[in-house]
């Protein structure tokens, strides 16, 4: 089988963020097929990174990521909105588009017979022209999360960065998502909730669930409970839902925890912290690490991992990785999305919270009860081993491409 995979995001090493981790681990499971991988690079991508990715594909084609072409100020904003209204594609999608990458893809599908094309994230749909659709019989978009659904959710939860802009964009995003889905023969999401949403937007396309997973070698079960009163939140710290979650835990939840446990500490662990995230380390007891060599080391040292997501669809890699590492998790409905962790007839695998008081109560329970920590640790790890490894997710993806 010949596969053409498109990813504006360079996925190696698979430690840069959720999109990269998912893309690389699904790609890795296609090793017995001929894979042509088309992607973009910038100054952060080293020659060693490129060489590392080449080992996993038959052909790697890279293009320079376009520089920021966004015009600032009221005129620039008006121009972007007008273009979105007329052309139907969000500026965030066009920001990743380059004519030379498009030309190479057109030439490739004209000269080779690909059995299947995959877009590893919906942003890559801009490269799937009418010619590409005509030349490649199977076309799969690995959506990751609905842009319309995410915008709607952020407005509803009060976490939108620019509410006025997002309210204006909401109907346009729905129209855009309905349109781009028609380019593809199959749609892929990570959770049942996402699947239901995409079926409502695109009822004539089959929607498949391919969950996220964990590399158990990279996230081994910790050998001991560190005790103490140390909280951790992990994730790329330039991602809007993660920024909101980091601010929520540091500014709202953690101060109340510290009233009861004066020695409590909080580590915000992840690459590319924005100025808003860096400012949180001014709060006593809070550490902002930036990029770290090993995320699992910070997880193993934590008493509790808090995942207070208020936005963002799909299964969260950060949740799966914390559970695999054996760290008790307190998470929101968003942070625990797609996972059976509590409720009638379900083994308890995490504690759920959706407001400040509930978080403080759950964290206090775990600080005070080592048996509960041990129970959540073991139950969650067992669930990950049974249902959420990249080997399992990759096999499902591979079968989808073959079907």
C-alpha positions as CSV (number, residue, x, y, z in Angstrom):
1,X,0.0,0.0,0.0
2,X,1.3,3.5,-0.9
3,X,0.4,6.2,1.6
4,X,0.8,9.9,1.2
5,X,0.8,11.6,4.6
6,X,0.5,15.4,5.0
7,X,1.5,17.2,8.2
8,X,2.4,20.8,8.4
9,X,3.5,20.0,11.9
10,X,6.9,18.3,12.1
11,X,6.4,15.2,14.3
12,X,9.9,14.3,15.5
13,X,11.0,13.9,18.1
14,X,7.5,13.0,19.4
15,X,7.9,15.1,22.5
16,X,6.9,18.6,21.2
17,X,3.1,18.4,21.8
18,X,0.0,16.3,21.4
19,X,-0.3,16.7,17.6
20,X,3.3,15.6,17.1
21,X,3.0,12.6,19.5
22,X,-0.2,11.3,17.8
23,X,1.2,11.8,14.2
24,X,4.5,10.1,14.9
25,X,3.1,7.1,16.7
26,X,0.4,6.4,14.1
27,X,3.1,6.8,11.4
28,X,5.4,4.4,13.2
29,X,2.8,1.6,12.9
30,X,2.8,1.9,9.0
31,X,6.4,0.7,8.7
32,X,5.4,-2.2,6.5
33,X,3.9,0.1,3.9
34,X,5.4,2.6,1.5
35,X,4.9,6.0,3.2
36,X,5.7,9.4,1.6
37,X,5.6,12.0,4.4
38,X,5.3,15.7,3.5
39,X,5.9,18.2,6.2
40,X,7.2,21.7,7.2
41,X,10.3,22.7,9.1
42,X,11.6,25.9,10.8
43,X,14.7,26.9,12.7
44,X,13.7,24.7,15.7
45,X,14.0,21.6,13.6
46,X,17.6,20.3,13.6
47,X,19.3,18.1,11.0
48,X,19.3,15.3,13.5
49,X,15.5,15.6,13.9
50,X,15.1,15.3,10.1
51,X,17.4,12.4,10.0
52,X,15.5,10.7,12.8
53,X,12.2,11.1,11.0
54,X,13.7,9.8,7.7
55,X,14.3,6.4,9.4
56,X,10.5,5.9,9.7
57,X,9.4,6.7,6.1
58,X,10.3,5.7,2.6
59,X,10.3,9.3,1.3
60,X,10.5,12.5,3.4
61,X,9.8,15.8,1.7
62,X,10.2,19.0,3.8
63,X,9.3,22.6,3.1
64,X,10.1,25.8,5.0
65,X,7.3,26.8,7.3
66,X,5.9,30.1,6.2
67,X,6.8,33.2,8.2
68,X,4.1,35.0,10.1
69,X,2.1,36.8,7.4
70,X,-0.6,38.1,9.7
71,X,-1.2,41.9,9.4
72,X,-1.8,43.4,12.7
73,X,-4.2,46.3,13.7
74,X,-7.8,46.9,12.9
75,X,-7.3,46.9,9.1
76,X,-5.5,43.6,9.2
77,X,-8.2,42.0,11.3
78,X,-10.9,43.3,9.0
79,X,-9.1,42.0,6.0
80,X,-8.7,38.5,7.6
81,X,-12.4,38.4,8.5
82,X,-13.4,39.5,5.0
83,X,-11.2,36.8,3.4
84,X,-12.6,34.2,5.8
85,X,-16.2,35.2,4.9
86,X,-15.6,35.2,1.2
87,X,-13.2,32.2,0.7
88,X,-14.5,30.1,3.6
89,X,-11.1,29.0,5.1
90,X,-9.9,30.4,8.4
91,X,-6.7,32.5,8.5
92,X,-5.1,29.9,10.8
93,X,-5.3,27.3,8.0
94,X,-3.8,29.6,5.3
95,X,-1.0,30.5,7.7
96,X,0.4,27.0,7.1
97,X,-0.1,27.1,3.3
98,X,2.8,27.4,0.9
99,X,2.6,27.3,-2.9
100,X,5.7,25.2,-3.3
101,X,4.4,22.4,-1.0
102,X,1.1,22.5,-3.0
103,X,2.9,22.2,-6.3
104,X,5.0,19.2,-5.1
105,X,1.8,17.4,-3.9
106,X,0.1,18.0,-7.2
107,X,3.1,16.7,-9.1
108,X,3.4,13.6,-6.8
109,X,-0.2,12.5,-7.2
110,X,0.0,13.1,-11.0
111,X,3.1,10.9,-11.3
112,X,2.5,8.2,-8.7
113,X,-0.4,6.0,-7.8
114,X,-1.2,6.5,-4.1
115,X,-3.7,4.2,-2.5
116,X,-4.5,6.5,0.4
117,X,-3.9,10.0,1.5
118,X,-4.0,11.1,5.2
119,X,-4.1,14.6,6.6
120,X,-2.6,14.4,10.1
121,X,-4.7,17.2,11.6
122,X,-7.5,19.0,9.8
123,X,-5.3,22.1,9.1
124,X,-3.7,20.2,6.3
125,X,-7.0,19.9,4.3
126,X,-6.0,23.1,2.4
127,X,-3.6,20.9,0.3
128,X,-6.3,18.5,-0.8
129,X,-7.3,20.1,-4.1
130,X,-9.9,18.8,-6.6
131,X,-7.0,17.3,-8.5
132,X,-5.7,15.5,-5.4
133,X,-9.3,14.2,-4.7
134,X,-9.6,12.9,-8.2
135,X,-6.2,11.1,-8.1
136,X,-6.3,9.5,-4.7
137,X,-9.3,7.1,-4.1
138,X,-9.1,7.0,-0.2
139,X,-8.7,10.3,1.6
140,X,-8.6,10.3,5.4
141,X,-8.6,13.4,7.7
142,X,-7.3,12.7,11.2
143,X,-9.2,15.7,12.7
144,X,-7.8,15.6,16.2
145,X,-10.5,18.1,17.3
146,X,-13.3,20.0,15.7
147,X,-12.5,23.7,15.1
148,X,-16.2,24.6,15.3
149,X,-16.8,22.5,18.4
150,X,-13.7,23.9,20.1
151,X,-14.7,27.5,19.4
152,X,-18.3,26.9,20.6
153,X,-17.0,25.2,23.7
154,X,-14.6,28.0,24.6
155,X,-17.4,30.6,24.2
156,X,-19.7,28.5,26.4
157,X,-17.1,28.0,29.1
158,X,-15.8,31.6,29.1
159,X,-12.3,30.5,28.1
160,X,-12.3,32.2,24.6
161,X,-9.2,34.3,24.1
162,X,-11.2,36.9,22.0
163,X,-14.9,36.3,22.6
164,X,-16.2,38.9,20.2
165,X,-14.0,37.6,17.3
166,X,-15.0,34.0,18.1
167,X,-18.7,34.8,18.2
168,X,-18.4,36.4,14.7
169,X,-16.4,33.4,13.5
170,X,-18.6,30.6,14.9
171,X,-21.0,30.2,12.0
172,X,-18.2,30.5,9.6
173,X,-16.3,27.7,11.3
174,X,-19.3,25.5,11.1
175,X,-19.6,26.2,7.4
176,X,-15.9,25.6,6.9
177,X,-15.9,22.3,8.8
178,X,-18.9,21.0,6.9
179,X,-17.2,21.9,3.6
180,X,-13.7,20.5,4.2
181,X,-15.1,17.2,5.5
182,X,-16.7,16.6,2.0
183,X,-13.2,16.3,0.6
184,X,-12.5,13.1,2.4
185,X,-13.8,9.6,2.3
186,X,-13.3,9.0,6.0
187,X,-13.1,11.1,9.1
188,X,-11.1,10.1,12.2
189,X,-11.5,11.5,15.8
190,X,-10.3,10.4,19.2
191,X,-13.6,10.1,21.3
192,X,-17.2,9.1,21.0
193,X,-18.2,12.7,21.9
194,X,-16.1,14.0,18.9
195,X,-17.6,11.3,16.7
196,X,-21.1,12.3,17.5
197,X,-20.3,16.0,16.8
198,X,-18.7,15.2,13.5
199,X,-21.5,13.0,12.4
200,X,-23.9,15.9,13.0
201,X,-21.7,18.1,10.9
202,X,-21.0,15.6,8.2
203,X,-23.7,12.9,8.2
204,X,-22.7,11.4,4.8
205,X,-19.1,10.5,5.8
206,X,-18.1,7.6,8.0
207,X,-16.5,8.7,11.3
208,X,-14.0,6.4,13.0
209,X,-12.6,6.5,16.5
210,X,-8.9,6.1,16.9
211,X,-7.9,6.9,20.4
212,X,-4.7,8.4,21.6
213,X,-2.2,6.2,23.4
214,X,0.9,5.9,25.5
215,X,4.4,4.5,24.8
216,X,4.7,2.4,28.0
217,X,8.5,2.3,27.7
218,X,8.6,6.1,27.9
219,X,6.0,6.2,30.7
220,X,6.7,3.3,33.1
221,X,4.7,2.8,36.3
222,X,6.5,4.5,39.1
223,X,8.0,2.2,41.8
224,X,7.0,4.3,44.8
225,X,4.6,6.9,46.0
226,X,6.6,10.1,46.8
227,X,4.0,11.3,49.4
228,X,4.3,14.9,50.3
229,X,2.1,17.6,48.8
230,X,3.3,18.2,45.3
231,X,1.0,19.0,42.4
232,X,1.9,18.9,38.7
233,X,0.2,20.0,35.5
234,X,1.9,19.2,32.1
235,X,1.4,20.3,28.5
236,X,2.7,22.6,25.8
237,X,2.4,26.0,27.5
238,X,1.7,28.0,24.3
239,X,-1.6,26.1,23.7
240,X,-4.6,28.2,24.6
241,X,-6.5,25.5,26.6
242,X,-3.3,24.7,28.5
243,X,-2.7,28.3,29.2
244,X,-6.2,28.7,30.6
245,X,-5.8,25.5,32.7
246,X,-2.4,26.6,34.0
247,X,-3.8,29.9,35.1
248,X,-6.9,28.3,36.7
249,X,-4.8,25.9,38.8
250,X,-2.2,28.4,39.8
251,X,-4.5,31.4,40.5
252,X,-7.7,29.7,41.8
253,X,-7.0,26.2,43.0
254,X,-3.5,26.2,44.3
255,X,-3.8,29.1,46.7
256,X,-6.7,27.4,48.5
257,X,-4.7,24.1,48.7
258,X,-1.8,26.1,50.2
259,X,-4.0,27.5,52.9
260,X,-4.4,23.9,54.2
261,X,-0.9,22.7,53.2
262,X,1.7,25.6,53.5
263,X,4.5,23.4,52.1
264,X,2.5,22.5,48.9
265,X,4.1,23.1,45.6
266,X,3.0,23.2,42.0
267,X,5.0,22.5,38.9
268,X,3.8,23.7,35.5
269,X,5.8,21.5,33.1
270,X,5.9,22.0,29.4
271,X,7.6,23.7,26.5
272,X,7.2,27.2,25.2
273,X,5.6,28.9,28.2
274,X,4.0,32.2,27.2
275,X,4.5,35.4,29.2
276,X,1.2,34.7,31.0
277,X,2.4,31.3,32.1
278,X,5.8,32.5,33.1
279,X,4.2,35.2,35.3
280,X,2.6,32.4,37.4
281,X,5.9,31.6,39.0
282,X,5.5,34.8,40.9
283,X,3.0,32.9,43.0
284,X,4.7,31.4,46.0
285,X,5.2,27.6,45.5
286,X,4.7,27.7,41.8
287,X,7.5,26.6,39.4
288,X,7.3,27.0,35.6
289,X,9.9,24.7,34.1
290,X,9.8,25.3,30.3
291,X,10.9,22.3,28.2
292,X,12.3,19.5,30.2
293,X,14.4,16.5,29.1
294,X,12.0,14.0,30.6
295,X,8.3,14.6,31.4
296,X,8.0,11.3,33.2
297,X,10.5,12.3,35.9
298,X,8.3,15.2,36.9
299,X,5.2,12.9,36.9
300,X,6.9,10.3,39.1
301,X,7.8,13.0,41.7
302,X,4.3,14.4,41.9
303,X,1.8,13.5,44.6
304,X,-1.2,14.3,42.3
305,X,-1.5,15.3,38.7
306,X,-4.2,18.0,38.2
307,X,-5.8,18.3,34.7
308,X,-8.2,21.2,35.0
309,X,-9.0,21.6,31.3
310,X,-12.0,23.9,30.5
311,X,-11.6,23.6,26.7
312,X,-10.3,21.3,24.1
313,X,-11.9,18.2,22.6
314,X,-10.6,14.7,22.4
315,X,-8.6,12.3,24.7
316,X,-5.8,14.2,26.3
317,X,-2.3,12.7,26.0
318,X,-1.4,14.3,29.3
319,X,-4.1,12.4,31.1
320,X,-3.1,9.1,29.5
321,X,0.6,9.6,30.3
322,X,0.0,10.6,33.9
323,X,-2.1,7.5,34.4
324,X,0.5,5.3,32.7
325,X,3.1,6.7,35.0
326,X,1.0,5.8,38.1
327,X,0.2,9.4,39.2
328,X,-3.2,9.8,40.8
329,X,-5.3,12.2,38.5
330,X,-7.8,14.8,39.4
331,X,-9.4,16.1,36.2
332,X,-12.3,17.9,34.7
333,X,-14.9,16.5,32.3
334,X,-12.7,17.9,29.5
335,X,-9.5,16.5,31.0
336,X,-11.1,13.0,31.4
337,X,-13.0,13.1,28.1
338,X,-13.3,9.7,26.4
339,X,-12.2,7.7,29.5
340,X,-14.3,5.6,31.8
341,X,-12.9,6.5,35.1
342,X,-15.9,6.7,37.5
343,X,-19.6,6.1,37.9
344,X,-21.9,3.1,38.4
345,X,-20.3,-0.2,37.7
346,X,-16.9,1.4,36.7
347,X,-13.7,0.8,38.6
348,X,-12.5,4.1,40.1
349,X,-9.5,5.4,38.1
350,X,-9.5,9.1,38.7
351,X,-11.3,11.8,40.7
352,X,-13.5,14.3,38.8
353,X,-13.8,18.0,39.5
354,X,-15.2,20.9,37.6
355,X,-15.0,23.9,40.0
356,X,-12.5,25.2,42.5
357,X,-14.1,23.7,45.6
358,X,-14.3,20.3,44.0
359,X,-10.7,20.4,43.0
360,X,-9.5,21.4,46.5
361,X,-11.7,18.6,48.0
362,X,-10.3,15.9,45.7
363,X,-6.7,17.0,46.1
364,X,-7.2,17.0,49.9
365,X,-8.6,13.5,49.7
366,X,-5.5,12.3,47.9
367,X,-3.0,14.1,50.1
368,X,-4.6,12.5,53.1
369,X,-5.2,9.0,51.8
370,X,-2.3,7.0,50.6
371,X,-4.5,3.9,50.0
372,X,-6.7,6.0,47.6
373,X,-3.6,7.2,45.8
374,X,-2.4,3.6,45.4
375,X,-5.9,2.4,44.2
376,X,-6.1,5.1,41.5
377,X,-2.5,4.5,40.4
378,X,-3.0,0.8,39.9
379,X,-6.5,1.0,38.4
380,X,-5.5,3.7,35.9
381,X,-2.3,1.9,34.8
382,X,-4.3,-1.3,34.2
383,X,-6.8,0.6,32.0
384,X,-3.9,2.2,30.0
385,X,-2.3,-1.2,29.4
386,X,-5.5,-2.8,28.3
387,X,-6.9,0.0,26.1
388,X,-4.6,2.9,25.4
389,X,-1.3,2.0,24.0
390,X,0.0,3.4,20.7
391,X,0.4,-0.2,19.5
392,X,-3.4,-0.7,19.8
393,X,-4.3,2.8,18.3
394,X,-1.8,2.3,15.5
395,X,-3.2,-1.1,14.6
396,X,-6.8,0.4,14.3
397,X,-5.5,3.2,12.1
398,X,-3.6,0.8,9.9
399,X,-6.6,-1.4,9.4
400,X,-8.7,1.7,8.5
401,X,-6.1,2.6,5.8
402,X,-6.2,-0.9,4.5
403,X,-10.0,-1.3,4.4
